[in-house]
Amino acid sequence: MRQRNFRKKTPQKPASEKSVADIVRELRAGNASGDYREQSLKIHGLICAKCGREFGPKDRHLLTVHHKDGNNRNNPPDGSNWENLCVYCHEDEHSRGLLADYLKQQDR
């Protein structure tokens, strides 16, 4: 009797254009494309776009960047897809969809 192989094949990762050393060098230099938070804080200031709370150097860690279109890979250099939200407003923004889905199910 033949044995079946039930293991799933792991997809191959596409080859990156940058080497690991290049990526590490970028991260250490602080020039990584994922450093949009600092860019957004410089462009939009240390203020929550929803509640208007102002932040200082000591509590700036409570300010987050929200992607307006929901795509965290869409990071234009002009900051047009970002808005700075405090952690409370950011949580509220993302939980609204969950609440709406829940309420729709209750109506059925």
N, C-alpha and C positions, 0 to 999 in steps of 0.2 A: 504494500500500500504506500502511495506517495504522500509525503508530508507537505502540507501547505505552509507557505510563508505568510504570516499575518502581519508582519512588520510593515509600517507605512514607510514609504520612501521619503526621505527628507529632501525638500527642495534645495537645489543648489543656489547659493547666494550669487547675485551678479557681481562680476568683477568691478571693483571701485576704480574710479579714475585716479584717485589719490592713494598714495601708499599710507600705511599705518604711521610711519614716521612723520609724513607730512601732516596728517591729522593731529597727531600728538603735538607737533610743533605749533600748529595753529591754536590748539587749545591752551597751551602754555603761554602763548603770546597774547591771548585774549582776543584774537581776531576771528574766532569761529563764527560761522553763520548762525549758530544757535544763540548768540549773545544779543538777541533782539530786545531783551528786557531792559538792558542799560540804554539802548538806543531809544526805546519808547519812553523811558523815564526822562531822558534829555529832551526829547521832542515835546512831550505832552506835560511834563512837569510832575511834581510829587503831589498830585491831587486825584481823588477818585472821580471818575467821569459820571458816576451815577448818583452818589450821595453828597459829593462836594467836599468831603473831609480832606483836610490838608495834612500832609505828612512831613516829618523832619528827618534828619539823618539817623536818629535813634530808632525810629519806627518805620522806616522805609521798607523794611522786610515784609510789612503787612500789605504792601501794594503789589498787585499782580498785573500781568498783561493778558487781556482778553482779546482773542481773535474774532473780529466782528463776523466774518463769514464761517467761523467754526473750523477752518483749516489751519492747523498750527504750522504747516509748512509754507504758508503764504505769508512771507515776511518782506514786503516791499520796503526799500530803504527810506521812503518818505513817511512811513508809519501810517499809511492810510487804512490799513486793515487792523490796527491796534487801538485799544482804549485801555487806559490804566484804571483798574478797579481794585478797591480794597478787598481783602479776602472774604469779607461778609457779603458784599455785593456780587462778587464773582461766584460764590457758592449759590446765591439766590438766582443769578442769571442761568446757571446750568441746571438747577433743580426745577425750574419752571416747566421745562419740557417733560420731566418725569412726573410732576404733579398733574399736568394736563393729560398725559397718557393714562394715569391712574384714574382720574375723574371720568374720562371717556369710557373706560371699562366699567365703571360703576353705573353709568347711565344705561347700559345695555340690558 
